[in-house]
């Protein structure tokens, strides 16, 4: 499990950091939001609104800072104005972005915002990767560990330092490893359809990492899971998680994606096979993470989905998503 201190400890840490670094120039930090890997606080510094985040993963904040360098009207990413370490915990201070988390929007506002979000995904995929190498989750030096995109995807079956112990925990659970192995086999079978292109992928859309207001995306946050590979992966992320938001079921995300792709160019080649592969990968990733967190209801839901994907033809899940269990 993540080595996370109690919220009160992080708040004390934030207050000491702000007092030491800025003194009277800054207001008292107040808790803003908590994610899986960091806690955010709101404050003002020299009268300007800012967000302080504290967490164990300094590479996440460094990646935010790097991607902010590509920000523009089509890709709003808050600039990181300071980074450092305090009491072994990493911190970053960014300018404050405003908007409502995309997850919290009602269906009507989701439909209004989708064109802006899909245009933002195009901008993410269009980031210049000159000087970078590899596939998969990249580090702040622009290096990713795999020589091919299929290799990066199939590595989901192995453990990482960030999410350790999940295989043994899953093997010893009621679920076992059978569905994971079936998903990996189905993913391997789809490898010939996957492109060798390298684009930026956010890799963690939703989870309040996209802010919007008035139908326009105002910020894309938290680039810790960003990776190099096929930019269609971010579209698959939306397709996979869409059924988990019952109030959005009146919005056809797949139809919206098709309309966007047709309006901006030809449909992606091997579209169904690529989406199917990425849906399997996203499900496997969710199984690993939720097992690590011992969130067994969510392990069950994602196991059901991966099992269905592993035994269905490309496109069947995209067009007919299964009902998600309530957790």
Rosetta silent file (secondary structure, phi, psi, omega in degrees, C-alpha in Angstrom):
SEQUENCE: XXXXXXXXXXXXXXXXXXXXXXXXXXXXXXXXXXXXXXXXXXXXXXXXXXXXXXXXXXXXXXXXXXXXXXXXXXXXXXXXXXXXXXXXXXXXXXXXXXXXXXXXXXXXXXXXXXXXXXXXXXXXXXXXXXXXXXXXXXXXXXXXXXXXXXXXXXXXXXXXXXXXXXXXXXXXXXXXXXXXXXXXXXXXXXXXXXXXXXXXXXXXXXXXXXXXXXXXXXXXXXXXXXXXXXXXXXXXXXXXXXXXXXXXXXXXXXXXXXXXXXXXXXXXXXXXXXXXXXXXXXXXXXXXXXXXXXXXXXXXXXXXXXXXXXXXXXXXXXXXXXXXXXX
SCORE:     score description
SCORE:     0.000 S_00000001
   1 L     0.000  149.972  179.388    0.000    0.000    0.000 S_00000001
   2 L   -59.161  141.896  178.910    1.263    3.584   -0.594 S_00000001
   3 L   -84.572   80.480 -174.171    3.212    4.992    2.335 S_00000001
   4 L  -105.009  131.092  175.894    0.907    7.928    2.885 S_00000001
   5 L   -75.131  167.015  176.861    0.967   10.053    6.039 S_00000001
   6 L   -64.823  150.155  179.765   -2.227   11.161    7.736 S_00000001
   7 H   -52.887  -37.346 -179.649   -3.872   14.257    6.176 S_00000001
   8 H   -64.214  -34.360  178.816   -3.085   16.276    9.299 S_00000001
   9 H   -67.224  -43.407  178.866    0.606   15.463    8.901 S_00000001
  10 H   -66.058  -37.296  178.217    0.602   16.642    5.289 S_00000001
  11 H   -64.329  -42.321  176.657   -1.251   19.816    6.225 S_00000001
  12 H   -62.561  -41.406  178.302    1.360   20.586    8.876 S_00000001
  13 H   -61.959  -43.590  179.146    4.083   19.881    6.340 S_00000001
  14 H   -62.485  -41.753 -179.183    2.424   22.217    3.817 S_00000001
  15 H   -65.512  -42.252  179.040    2.120   25.001    6.375 S_00000001
  16 H   -65.474  -41.355  179.687    5.770   24.732    7.410 S_00000001
  17 H   -61.857  -46.259 -178.235    6.915   24.670    3.781 S_00000001
  18 H   -67.454  -42.100 -179.692    4.893   27.744    2.847 S_00000001
  19 H   -63.545  -42.832 -178.528    5.906   29.665    5.966 S_00000001
  20 H   -68.205  -40.111 -173.618    9.601   28.878    5.438 S_00000001
  21 H   -83.259  -33.987 -170.143    9.611   29.603    1.692 S_00000001
  22 H  -126.868  -17.184  179.643    7.285   32.578    1.428 S_00000001
  23 H    55.477 -133.512 -176.456    6.494   33.939    4.895 S_00000001
  24 H   -71.930   -8.267  179.138    3.909   36.695    4.800 S_00000001
  25 H   -70.294  -17.892 -175.098    3.878   36.667    0.991 S_00000001
  26 E  -120.485  151.194  173.732    1.624   33.585    1.064 S_00000001
  27 L   -84.058  166.858  178.142   -1.698   32.726    2.663 S_00000001
  28 L   -64.493  128.297  178.503   -2.199   29.664    4.824 S_00000001
  29 L   -68.506  139.967  179.020   -2.528   26.546    2.595 S_00000001
  30 E  -123.035  140.717 -179.779   -5.912   24.838    2.750 S_00000001
  31 E   -55.428  133.859 -178.628   -6.703   21.266    1.632 S_00000001
  32 E  -113.258  -54.952 -179.179   -8.023   21.267   -1.928 S_00000001
  33 E  -161.509  154.441  177.262   -8.111   17.682   -3.216 S_00000001
  34 E  -122.652  133.706  174.951   -6.437   14.332   -2.664 S_00000001
  35 L  -110.705 -171.435 -178.672   -5.404   11.909   -5.378 S_00000001
  36 L   -67.283  -27.894 -171.637   -3.927    8.422   -5.305 S_00000001
  37 L  -123.608   -4.358 -178.902   -0.371    9.755   -5.104 S_00000001
  38 E  -156.550  162.770  175.996   -0.495   13.317   -3.776 S_00000001
  39 E  -116.183  134.252 -179.474   -2.423   15.851   -1.693 S_00000001
  40 E  -107.162  147.081  178.010   -3.220   19.305   -3.079 S_00000001
  41 E  -132.539  145.218  176.260   -3.586   22.569   -1.153 S_00000001
  42 E  -102.467  147.680  178.976   -4.828   25.958   -2.303 S_00000001
  43 E  -166.349  175.704  170.131   -3.181   29.243   -1.362 S_00000001
  44 E  -122.036  144.542  176.448   -2.110   32.587   -2.772 S_00000001
  45 E  -127.542  119.798 -175.256    1.478   33.741   -3.241 S_00000001
  46 L    54.077   36.754  176.665    2.043   37.457   -3.807 S_00000001
  47 L    82.662   -4.742 -179.479   -1.693   37.726   -4.406 S_00000001
  48 E   -99.520  137.359  179.458   -1.750   35.094   -7.171 S_00000001
  49 E   -68.359  138.439 -178.556   -3.722   31.886   -6.765 S_00000001
  50 E  -143.856  164.989  175.498   -1.570   28.761   -6.569 S_00000001
  51 E  -127.194  128.084  174.821   -1.780   25.046   -5.840 S_00000001
  52 E  -104.763  127.807  175.592    0.739   23.193   -3.688 S_00000001
  53 E  -118.616  139.364  178.447    0.946   19.416   -4.128 S_00000001
  54 E  -127.819  131.644 -179.959    2.859   17.054   -1.843 S_00000001
  55 E  -163.193  177.912 -176.834    3.498   13.405   -2.621 S_00000001
  56 L   -86.404  -14.438 -172.328    6.009   10.591   -2.701 S_00000001
  57 L  -107.107   92.636 -179.922    6.570   10.632   -6.480 S_00000001
  58 H   -67.004  -26.901  179.299    8.794   13.518   -7.506 S_00000001
  59 H   -63.877  -30.930  178.645    8.951   12.291  -11.099 S_00000001
  60 H   -60.443  -45.897 -178.367    5.228   13.038  -11.455 S_00000001
  61 H   -68.642  -35.662  177.684    5.780   16.707  -10.674 S_00000001
  62 H   -65.415  -37.370  177.620    8.809   16.869  -12.959 S_00000001
  63 H   -67.340  -39.036  175.460    6.704   15.472  -15.808 S_00000001
  64 H   -57.755  -44.112 -178.456    4.014   18.086  -15.127 S_00000001
  65 H   -63.220  -42.117 -179.458    6.659   20.783  -15.407 S_00000001
  66 H   -65.705  -46.976 -178.004    7.981   19.435  -18.703 S_00000001
  67 H   -66.602  -32.217  177.704    4.576   19.062  -20.360 S_00000001
  68 H   -58.839  -24.034  177.119    3.593   22.554  -19.228 S_00000001
  69 L   -67.308  -16.976  177.419    6.314   23.745  -21.576 S_00000001
  70 L   -99.706    4.522 -175.866    4.119   22.585  -24.470 S_00000001
  71 L   -65.289  150.965  177.631    1.001   24.311  -23.165 S_00000001
  72 E  -169.364 -171.813 -178.031   -0.977   26.623  -25.386 S_00000001
  73 L   -55.548  -34.287 -179.685   -4.565   27.526  -26.283 S_00000001
  74 L   -89.823   -6.341 -178.755   -5.272   23.942  -27.399 S_00000001
  75 E  -144.016   83.945 -177.875   -3.464   22.326  -24.484 S_00000001
  76 L   -80.785  110.004  177.096   -3.978   24.139  -21.162 S_00000001
  77 L  -127.466  120.509 -177.387   -1.483   22.818  -18.600 S_00000001
  78 L   -60.864  133.274  177.963   -0.780   24.933  -15.498 S_00000001
  79 L   -68.077  142.664  173.824    2.885   25.955  -15.258 S_00000001
  80 E   -90.696  120.080 -175.281    4.920   24.578  -12.352 S_00000001
  81 E   -98.533  -14.168  178.015    6.652   27.516  -10.691 S_00000001
  82 E  -160.204  144.617  174.843    8.581   25.629   -7.988 S_00000001
  83 E  -141.172  153.805  177.461    9.562   22.061   -7.104 S_00000001
  84 E   179.543 -166.627 -179.314   11.564   20.559   -4.291 S_00000001
  85 E  -130.403  137.188  175.717   11.766   18.127   -1.383 S_00000001
  86 E  -139.149  125.215 -178.762   10.726   18.658    2.223 S_00000001
  87 L    50.506   42.217  179.745   11.075   15.992    4.934 S_00000001
  88 L    72.543   -3.125  178.178   11.660   13.378    2.157 S_00000001
  89 E   -98.980  138.602  179.821    8.331   14.309    0.510 S_00000001
  90 E   -83.368  149.655  177.060    8.298   15.920   -2.922 S_00000001
  91 E  -140.381  157.032  174.044    6.325   19.071   -3.611 S_00000001
  92 E  -144.236  142.479  175.766    5.348   21.235   -6.564 S_00000001
  93 E  -117.180  125.499 -179.055    3.690   24.635   -6.724 S_00000001
  94 E  -123.287  158.784  170.658    1.628   25.459   -9.809 S_00000001
  95 E   -67.090  149.645 -175.281   -0.526   28.335  -10.879 S_00000001
  96 L   -80.504  128.351  172.160   -4.182   27.711  -10.063 S_00000001
  97 L  -103.738  147.191 -178.839   -6.455   26.561  -12.886 S_00000001
  98 L  -116.632  150.761  178.905  -10.208   26.875  -12.534 S_00000001
  99 L   153.046  174.788  177.679  -12.997   24.705  -13.790 S_00000001
 100 E   -99.993  137.388  176.077  -15.194   21.774  -12.878 S_00000001
 101 E   -56.515  131.958 -178.373  -13.757   18.264  -12.968 S_00000001
 102 H   -53.403  -35.184  179.480  -14.951   16.560  -16.131 S_00000001
 103 H   -58.874  -28.769 -174.233  -16.074   13.630  -13.956 S_00000001
 104 H   -92.173   -1.497 -177.899  -18.550   15.910  -12.173 S_00000001
 105 L   -75.791  140.559  171.713  -20.235   17.331  -15.261 S_00000001
 106 L   -70.737  165.853 -173.821  -23.849   16.363  -16.008 S_00000001
 107 H   -55.386  -40.742 -178.247  -24.542   14.691  -19.340 S_00000001
 108 H   -62.574  -40.811  179.625  -25.597   17.910  -21.060 S_00000001
 109 H   -74.769  -30.739  174.253  -22.330   19.635  -20.121 S_00000001
 110 H   -61.788  -47.601  179.481  -20.307   16.555  -21.057 S_00000001
 111 H   -61.020  -37.622  179.213  -21.828   16.622  -24.534 S_00000001
 112 H   -67.708  -33.858 -173.735  -21.068   20.342  -24.759 S_00000001
 113 H   -88.567  -20.607 -174.987  -17.461   19.843  -23.649 S_00000001
 114 H   -53.959  -44.524  178.875  -16.589   16.761  -25.712 S_00000001
 115 H   -57.054  -40.232  178.127  -15.519   18.682  -28.853 S_00000001
 116 H   -66.926  -41.198 -179.652  -13.044   20.688  -26.787 S_00000001
 117 H   -64.426  -42.541 -178.160  -11.778   17.568  -25.001 S_00000001
 118 H   -69.645  -32.818  173.425  -11.242   15.663  -28.254 S_00000001
 119 H   -66.520  -36.632  176.699   -9.412   18.630  -29.742 S_00000001
 120 H   -64.259  -38.886  177.205   -7.250   18.655  -26.617 S_00000001
 121 H   -63.102  -36.601  175.345   -6.443   14.982  -27.169 S_00000001
 122 H   -61.715  -40.623 -179.868   -5.282   15.859  -30.677 S_00000001
 123 H   -66.309  -39.124  177.472   -2.991   18.492  -29.179 S_00000001
 124 H   -61.844  -46.872  179.961   -1.585   15.978  -26.691 S_00000001
 125 H   -66.227  -19.351 -178.970   -0.885   13.514  -29.489 S_00000001
 126 L   -93.487    3.208  178.241    0.762   16.282  -31.498 S_00000001
 127 L   -60.380  136.450 -179.550    3.405   17.196  -28.878 S_00000001
 128 L   -71.267  118.672 -179.090    6.870   17.168  -30.413 S_00000001
 129 L  -100.768   17.952  177.654    8.785   14.151  -29.070 S_00000001
 130 L   -56.168  135.488  179.941   12.109   15.055  -30.670 S_00000001
 131 L    88.057   -0.540  177.452   14.974   14.027  -28.409 S_00000001
 132 L  -108.039  162.890 -179.744   12.972   11.311  -26.649 S_00000001
 133 E  -142.088  156.532  169.939   13.222    7.549  -27.061 S_00000001
 134 L    88.225  177.758  179.071   11.285    4.390  -26.319 S_00000001
 135 E  -126.791  154.297  178.725    7.715    3.359  -25.602 S_00000001
 136 E   101.153 -167.776 -178.133    5.734    3.216  -22.383 S_00000001
 137 E   -67.093  125.727 -174.392    5.753    5.418  -19.306 S_00000001
 138 E   -99.055  158.503  177.130    8.558    7.933  -19.676 S_00000001
 139 L  -102.083  165.583 -175.172   10.829    9.558  -17.143 S_00000001
 140 L   -59.461  -13.992  176.139   11.652   13.283  -16.981 S_00000001
 141 L   -86.446    7.203  177.369   14.774   12.725  -19.082 S_00000001
 142 L    81.825   13.812 -178.516   12.555   11.732  -22.026 S_00000001
 143 E  -103.548  133.630  171.491   13.419    8.035  -21.829 S_00000001
 144 E  -119.132  150.259 -162.807   10.854    5.252  -21.957 S_00000001
 145 E   -84.264   -9.512 -171.044   11.937    1.655  -21.276 S_00000001
 146 E  -112.821  149.510 -177.239   10.572   -0.420  -24.163 S_00000001
 147 L   -83.690  -16.633  179.465   11.739   -0.858  -27.738 S_00000001
 148 L  -142.918  159.047  179.120    8.246   -1.358  -29.164 S_00000001
 149 H   -66.517  -45.668  175.874    4.691   -0.362  -28.361 S_00000001
 150 H   -58.617  -38.405  177.633    3.453   -3.984  -27.994 S_00000001
 151 H   -60.615  -41.029 -179.927    6.309   -4.675  -25.570 S_00000001
 152 H   -63.414  -40.392 -179.226    5.255   -1.673  -23.490 S_00000001
 153 H   -70.405  -43.528 -176.785    1.655   -2.898  -23.360 S_00000001
 154 H   -69.239  -17.323  177.485    2.476   -6.527  -22.571 S_00000001
 155 H   -67.601   -8.623  179.438    4.646   -5.416  -19.653 S_00000001
 156 H   -62.180  -19.316  179.326    1.396   -4.787  -17.760 S_00000001
 157 H   -78.404   -7.442  178.903    1.602   -8.409  -16.667 S_00000001
 158 L  -106.718  158.149 -178.982    4.691   -7.737  -14.561 S_00000001
 159 L   -83.123  157.771  175.272    4.904   -5.829  -11.292 S_00000001
 160 L  -123.825  165.202  178.621    6.502   -2.415  -10.849 S_00000001
 161 L   -63.174  -25.990 -176.918    8.060   -0.702   -7.857 S_00000001
 162 L   -81.081  -29.495  179.583    5.069    1.619   -7.751 S_00000001
 163 L  -130.837   73.663 -175.970    2.456   -1.151   -7.653 S_00000001
 164 L   -86.488  157.433  168.040    4.200   -4.117   -5.997 S_00000001
 165 L    79.815    0.862 -173.742    2.762   -7.390   -4.772 S_00000001
 166 H   -71.215  -33.042 -176.971   -0.417   -7.440   -6.808 S_00000001
 167 H   -64.385  -46.277  179.324    0.243  -10.737   -8.599 S_00000001
 168 H   -65.151  -41.192  179.523    0.599  -12.744   -5.397 S_00000001
 169 H   -63.394  -40.400  179.643   -2.381  -10.980   -3.818 S_00000001
 170 H   -70.219  -41.895  179.387   -4.522  -11.669   -6.884 S_00000001
 171 H   -59.978  -33.602 -178.512   -3.343  -15.292   -7.146 S_00000001
 172 L   -89.523    1.844 -179.742   -4.360  -15.842   -3.525 S_00000001
 173 L   -94.380  177.771  177.188   -7.748  -14.178   -3.978 S_00000001
 174 L   -65.915  -16.923 -174.749  -11.008  -15.645   -5.243 S_00000001
 175 L   -87.716  -35.799 -177.624  -10.179  -14.244   -8.693 S_00000001
 176 L    67.359 -173.838 -176.404   -6.819  -15.840   -9.373 S_00000001
 177 L  -101.138    2.062 -175.111   -4.598  -14.990  -12.327 S_00000001
 178 H   -59.204  -44.688 -179.305   -6.596  -16.748  -15.042 S_00000001
 179 H   -67.975  -37.062  176.988   -8.309  -13.650  -16.399 S_00000001
 180 H   -61.625  -45.296 -179.594   -5.046  -11.692  -16.394 S_00000001
 181 H   -65.701  -38.674  177.533   -3.338  -14.436  -18.418 S_00000001
 182 H   -64.586  -39.965  178.102   -6.295  -14.602  -20.842 S_00000001
 183 H   -64.834  -41.460  178.911   -6.162  -10.833  -21.266 S_00000001
 184 H   -64.351  -39.646  178.683   -2.426  -10.891  -21.932 S_00000001
 185 H   -64.806  -42.224  178.316   -2.870  -13.637  -24.547 S_00000001
 186 H   -65.747  -38.269  177.991   -5.619  -11.669  -26.299 S_00000001
 187 H   -64.307  -42.859  178.573   -3.467   -8.528  -26.180 S_00000001
 188 H   -62.310  -37.256 -179.685   -0.519  -10.398  -27.702 S_00000001
 189 H   -66.332  -25.451 -179.743   -2.746  -11.672  -30.514 S_00000001
 190 H   -88.951   -6.701 -176.178   -3.654   -8.076  -31.389 S_00000001
 191 H   -53.952  -38.752 -179.103   -0.025   -6.886  -31.466 S_00000001
 192 H   -61.966  -18.997 -178.894    0.296   -7.133  -35.294 S_00000001
 193 H   -89.040   -6.918 -172.830   -2.404   -4.466  -35.665 S_00000001
 194 L   -88.622  136.708 -177.675   -0.673   -1.916  -33.438 S_00000001
 195 L   -75.629  158.552  176.209    1.264    0.946  -35.039 S_00000001
 196 L   -97.313   16.317  178.230    4.897    1.696  -34.282 S_00000001
 197 L   -70.119  152.754  177.241    4.191    5.437  -34.101 S_00000001
 198 L  -120.540  117.046  176.691    5.271    7.356  -31.013 S_00000001
 199 E  -133.195  164.231  173.722    2.996   10.065  -29.647 S_00000001
 200 E   -74.773  137.935  175.729    2.377   11.592  -26.246 S_00000001
 201 E  -127.708  132.494  177.454   -0.395    9.894  -24.264 S_00000001
 202 L   -69.612  -50.101  172.662   -1.808   11.355  -21.048 S_00000001
 203 L    81.823    3.561  179.388   -2.786    7.929  -19.756 S_00000001
 204 L  -156.014   42.294  175.836   -4.994    9.028  -16.854 S_00000001
 205 L   -63.659  161.382 -170.334   -7.852   11.103  -18.187 S_00000001
 206 L    69.967 -158.862 -174.551  -10.875   11.439  -15.896 S_00000001
 207 L    52.887   33.245  177.727  -10.217   11.071  -12.133 S_00000001
 208 L    63.302   25.645  176.784  -10.617   14.871  -12.034 S_00000001
 209 L   -92.076   -2.559  174.060   -7.515   15.368  -14.161 S_00000001
 210 E  -122.555  126.909  175.208   -9.450   17.420  -16.721 S_00000001
 211 E  -107.925  147.602 -179.676  -11.112   20.699  -15.750 S_00000001
 212 E  -150.004  155.193  173.111  -13.689   22.448  -17.905 S_00000001
 213 E  -153.441  139.285  177.886  -16.063   25.384  -17.854 S_00000001
 214 L    58.688   30.528  178.932  -18.594   26.640  -20.363 S_00000001
 215 L    82.375    7.775 -177.777  -17.912   23.724  -22.712 S_00000001
 216 E  -122.689  134.217  174.102  -14.146   24.417  -22.880 S_00000001
 217 E   -69.840  125.748 -177.968  -11.319   22.415  -21.320 S_00000001
 218 E  -105.183  -15.644  178.612   -9.444   24.770  -18.995 S_00000001
 219 E  -164.795  143.446  169.528   -6.728   22.439  -17.666 S_00000001
 220 E  -119.455  117.311 -170.196   -5.226   18.987  -18.111 S_00000001
 221 L  -110.364  166.873  167.624   -3.557   17.922  -14.866 S_00000001
 222 L    56.817   87.307 -178.292   -1.383   15.121  -13.477 S_00000001
 223 L  -100.436   19.129 -177.315    0.967   13.762  -16.134 S_00000001
 224 L   -61.291  -31.184 -179.948    2.564   11.152  -13.884 S_00000001
 225 L   -96.280    9.914 -178.233    1.185    8.272  -15.975 S_00000001
 226 L   -60.773  143.656 -177.555    2.016    9.875  -19.324 S_00000001
 227 E  -142.711  168.345  175.694    3.572    7.504  -21.836 S_00000001
 228 E  -104.241  134.511  178.772    4.826    7.291  -25.405 S_00000001
 229 E   165.818 -146.967 -178.185    2.889    5.191  -27.890 S_00000001
 230 L   -81.211  120.416 -176.429   -0.290    5.214  -29.948 S_00000001
 231 L   -65.525  -12.678  175.881   -2.354    8.311  -29.151 S_00000001
 232 H   -63.989  -16.661 -179.402   -5.530    6.285  -29.739 S_00000001
 233 H   -59.680  -39.864 -179.661   -4.931    4.963  -26.220 S_00000001
 234 H   -65.556  -33.937  175.326   -6.400    8.116  -24.660 S_00000001
 235 H   -65.618  -42.071  178.342   -9.580    7.645  -26.699 S_00000001
 236 H   -61.695  -34.281  178.185   -9.783    4.045  -25.457 S_00000001
 237 H   -58.777  -44.025  178.313   -9.440    5.376  -21.902 S_00000001
 238 H   -64.448  -44.312 -179.022  -12.642    7.360  -22.349 S_00000001
 239 H   -61.426  -43.410 -176.459  -14.447    4.400  -23.920 S_00000001
 240 H   -63.203  -47.319 -171.784  -13.398    2.037  -21.128 S_00000001
 241 H   -87.462  -11.217 -176.359  -14.433    4.217  -18.208 S_00000001
 242 H   -53.482  -46.210 -178.101  -17.535    5.793  -19.735 S_00000001
 243 L   -64.513  -14.255  179.333  -19.971    3.114  -18.430 S_00000001
 244 L   -77.383   -4.385  178.193  -18.724    3.749  -14.889 S_00000001
 245 L  -115.134   87.085 -173.446  -20.537    7.105  -15.002 S_00000001
 246 H   -55.826  -31.572 -177.627  -24.241    6.147  -15.164 S_00000001
 247 H   -72.788   -6.489  178.537  -25.353    9.765  -15.621 S_00000001
 248 H   -99.181    1.829 -170.815  -23.408    9.895  -18.925 S_00000001
 249 L   -65.721  -15.396  174.729  -25.126    6.972  -20.603 S_00000001
 250 L   -79.474   -6.904  179.422  -27.155    9.294  -22.763 S_00000001
 251 L  -105.248  119.173 -178.123  -23.904   10.499  -24.369 S_00000001
 252 L   -87.573   95.931 -175.910  -22.494    8.091  -26.971 S_00000001
 253 H   -65.132  -37.105 -179.390  -18.737    8.519  -26.564 S_00000001
 254 H   -65.706  -41.799  177.612  -17.909    6.106  -29.372 S_00000001
 255 H   -64.272  -38.658  178.851  -20.141    7.997  -31.812 S_00000001
 256 H   -63.848  -40.887  178.172  -18.557   11.274  -30.700 S_00000001
 257 H   -64.327  -44.433  178.937  -15.072    9.872  -31.344 S_00000001
 258 H   -60.204  -44.115 -179.926  -16.067    8.583  -34.796 S_00000001
 259 H   -62.669  -39.775  179.630  -17.554   11.965  -35.718 S_00000001
 260 H   -65.551  -46.678 -179.181  -14.384   13.724  -34.536 S_00000001
 261 H   -63.809  -39.218  179.511  -12.060   11.442  -36.467 S_00000001
 262 H   -67.903  -32.522 -179.058  -14.131   11.742  -39.632 S_00000001
 263 H   -77.104  -23.976 -174.570  -14.150   15.528  -39.335 S_00000001
 264 H  -107.110   -2.174  179.743  -10.384   15.783  -38.805 S_00000001
 265 L   157.267 -174.588  178.191   -9.158   13.155  -41.249 S_00000001
 266 L   -66.699  156.071  176.326   -9.628    9.538  -42.283 S_00000001
 267 L   -61.138  143.794  177.350  -10.582    7.011  -39.631 S_00000001
 268 L   -57.050  141.584  177.789   -7.557    5.445  -37.929 S_00000001
 269 L   -67.923  148.444 -179.863   -6.449    2.207  -39.563 S_00000001
 270 L    49.839   41.914 -173.676   -7.280   -1.038  -37.711 S_00000001
 271 H   -57.275  -49.988 -175.673   -9.439    1.063  -35.421 S_00000001
 272 H   -64.548  -42.806 -179.685  -11.356   -1.772  -33.794 S_00000001
 273 H   -64.513  -41.443 -179.921   -8.299   -3.925  -33.186 S_00000001
 274 H   -65.964  -47.748  177.998   -6.336   -1.061  -31.683 S_00000001
 275 H   -59.959  -41.460 -178.969   -9.162    0.057  -29.411 S_00000001
 276 H   -61.649  -43.473  178.340   -9.774   -3.531  -28.349 S_00000001
 277 H   -60.708  -42.597 -175.924   -6.112   -3.982  -27.414 S_00000001
 278 H   -73.875  -32.277  174.540   -6.078   -0.781  -25.382 S_00000001
 279 H   -62.918  -42.231  177.263   -9.330   -1.633  -23.603 S_00000001
 280 H   -61.355  -46.042 -178.442   -7.772   -4.921  -22.518 S_00000001
 281 H   -62.161  -43.926 -179.895   -4.638   -3.137  -21.328 S_00000001
 282 H   -61.995  -40.649  177.516   -6.606   -0.529  -19.377 S_00000001
 283 H   -64.919  -41.890  177.773   -8.611   -3.293  -17.715 S_00000001
 284 H   -63.657  -41.304  177.987   -5.483   -5.234  -16.798 S_00000001
 285 H   -60.927  -42.182  179.482   -3.923   -2.078  -15.383 S_00000001
 286 H   -65.688  -38.736  177.596   -7.048   -1.469  -13.287 S_00000001
 287 H   -61.225  -46.049 -179.317   -6.976   -5.053  -11.974 S_00000001
 288 H   -62.021  -48.775 -176.417   -3.347   -4.661  -10.901 S_00000001
 289 H   -66.065  -45.074 -177.575   -3.869   -1.283   -9.249 S_00000001
 290 H   -69.390  -30.403  173.016   -7.136   -2.181   -7.487 S_00000001
 291 H   -65.726  -45.900  176.639   -5.605   -5.432   -6.232 S_00000001
 292 H   -54.745  -39.830 -179.931   -2.670   -3.443   -4.875 S_00000001
 293 L   -85.666   -2.807 -178.068   -5.169   -1.170   -3.114 S_00000001
 294 L    59.611   37.108  176.050   -7.287   -4.178   -2.001 S_00000001
 295 L   -96.347   80.154 -166.097  -10.357   -2.651   -3.638 S_00000001
 296 H   -70.564  -30.409  176.227  -11.924   -6.024   -4.341 S_00000001
 297 H   -62.036  -39.753  179.281  -15.296   -4.818   -5.664 S_00000001
 298 H   -74.340  -32.459  172.778  -13.454   -2.934   -8.383 S_00000001
 299 H   -59.240  -43.941 -179.657  -11.190   -5.911   -9.047 S_00000001
 300 H   -61.378  -46.783 -178.848  -14.347   -7.950   -9.659 S_00000001
 301 H   -61.824  -45.748 -178.453  -15.814   -5.386  -12.068 S_00000001
 302 H   -71.232  -32.411  175.264  -12.602   -5.027  -14.065 S_00000001
 303 H   -63.892  -41.480  176.616  -12.042   -8.780  -14.101 S_00000001
 304 H   -59.244  -43.191 -177.666  -15.511   -9.219  -15.608 S_00000001
 305 H   -66.867  -46.960 -178.927  -14.702   -6.661  -18.296 S_00000001
 306 H   -63.430  -39.138  177.470  -11.303   -8.141  -19.197 S_00000001
 307 H   -61.132  -42.955  178.978  -12.803  -11.623  -19.372 S_00000001
 308 H   -64.803  -41.950  179.230  -15.489  -10.352  -21.749 S_00000001
 309 H   -64.255  -42.313 -176.020  -12.907   -8.539  -23.874 S_00000001
 310 H   -65.775  -22.353 -176.994  -10.580  -11.539  -24.023 S_00000001
 311 L  -114.163   19.785  178.147  -13.372  -13.710  -25.405 S_00000001
 312 L  -125.780  159.534  179.175  -14.967  -11.242  -27.817 S_00000001
 313 L   -78.660  153.112  177.563  -14.074  -10.015  -31.279 S_00000001
 314 L   -54.037  130.744  177.984  -12.642   -6.506  -31.712 S_00000001
 315 L   103.687  -25.823 -176.813  -15.431   -3.951  -31.656 S_00000001
 316 H   -64.594  -43.472  179.871  -18.032   -5.895  -29.746 S_00000001
 317 H   -69.784  -39.197 -178.642  -17.225   -4.276  -26.405 S_00000001
 318 H   -58.706  -43.075 -175.057  -16.853   -0.813  -27.942 S_00000001
 319 H   -84.041  -24.948 -175.882  -20.313   -0.957  -29.452 S_00000001
 320 L  -135.824   72.120 -177.524  -22.007   -2.833  -26.605 S_00000001
 321 L   -63.940  140.105 -179.650  -20.342   -2.029  -23.263 S_00000001
 322 L   -71.828  162.694  175.309  -21.375   -4.377  -20.440 S_00000001
 323 L   -72.067  133.376 -178.750  -23.217   -3.215  -17.376 S_00000001
 324 L   -88.215  134.809  176.098  -20.777   -2.207  -14.636 S_00000001
 325 L   -65.404  146.741  173.828  -21.291   -3.642  -11.183 S_00000001
 326 L   -78.773  135.865  179.259  -21.970   -1.122   -8.433 S_00000001
 327 L   -97.904    0.000    0.000  -19.126   -0.930   -5.936 S_00000001
